[in-house]
């Protein structure tokens, strides 16, 4: 039985930093330590590097974006070498693919020509655990269709779907340069491909950039060299795959708080005060809607807009990715510090912030005119608004879910001295002097009628 994964196993440039501060030589650091260093704190006890590490442990496909020189390829290569032992052809577990116009991964990577049989046959590259696609959008849009199979973990061959990877683990890790037409050799990417790259981290965003100390240390740790550096090769894939199995178990039983947030994202964002879901054409209907006004307590950039006009409901693949990524973040937080206290609601919203930024959920007009196409910035602001709205209903939702677990449906409440109670438990006399609260309606900008549906379904399932 392999030893259990530790956070020490996962450190990248932090190993080089620690070695440097201990007085180790440059030669030792180059030979023994990974390169990428980014300790910018992001959430709980996790830093920006940890956001990517969690995705690797959870087998969640990831896209690293940003300007040239922001370190995204360095980070990807460190993971590729230091976790997965590099190239499959050199006894590693990875396949490196560089985006280019003439790329044909079927013939170049997954099949070879058997001359004696005059036919193509599969190579053992289908067993690779990580597929690193560097500069994904330097393949033309039609050529990027080849990456769909990598995102889904399957490829078509001989009329059959062939599973990629091993024991259910197959990770697509990609990098791309995005940004306002500055990169002339790049192409647009289909939103369906973005949908398969569940986590997107933009290193142009200030909250994901290395700290000043990190940047100073990077120059001190190694001789100046603008090229991507090769991290030492090492194989911890068995530990990673075991961690992935544990994360899968967490995601299967996420708990009441997590399920409540996921259903809020699925159905609350589908609500419309003016049009029903069939008549609403988002975001066109929002532009002249009299309901599309802010509530007066938002950040300056969003004060003019109602939350219903800023973001639409995610598709099933995105909410599934949010649950899985939240489980991976939770796992890594506990791995880093077993005593770390985790707020499940905050965790789920943070996971959605990371999985939703590039999923065509944000209002494109506002994204362009108010945020200058800074997806992560707008996503962070929108998620903050979502959390504030959800917080008003959360205690009622959780109370109802806990009650239905005990076989009782509770969907109307009263509040007394900051405590909530079941309105139907009051006497008729008490009801005359107590305000009835009915929180599960679709009368607001965001809908909560879905809670009643969830309660009814849960009740039916318990009776079986």
Buried (B, 14 or more C-beta within 10 A) or exposed (E): EEEEBEBEBBBBBBBBBEBBEEEBEBEBBBEBBBBBBBBBEBBBBBBBBBBBBBBBBBBBBBBBBBBEEBBBBBBBBBBBBBBBBBBBEEEBBBBBBEBEEEBEBBEEBBBEEEEEEEEBEBBEBBBBBBBBBBBBBBBBEEBBEBBBBBBBBBBEBEEEEBEBBBEEBBBBBBBBBBBEEEBEEBBEBBEEBBBBBBBBBBBBBEEBBBBEEBEEBBEEBBEEEEEBBBBBBBBBBEBBBBBBEBBBEBBEEBEBBBBBBBBBBBBBBBBBBEBEEEEBEBBEBBEEBEBBEBBEEBEEEBEEBBBBBBBBBBBEBBBBBBBBBBBBBBBBBBBBEEEBEBEBBBBBBBBBBBBBBBBBBBBEEBBEEBBEBBBBBBBBBBBBBBBEBBEEBBBBBBBBBEBBEEEBBBBBBBBEEEEBBBBBEBEEEEEEEBEEBEBBEBEBBBBBBBBBEBBEEBBEEEEE
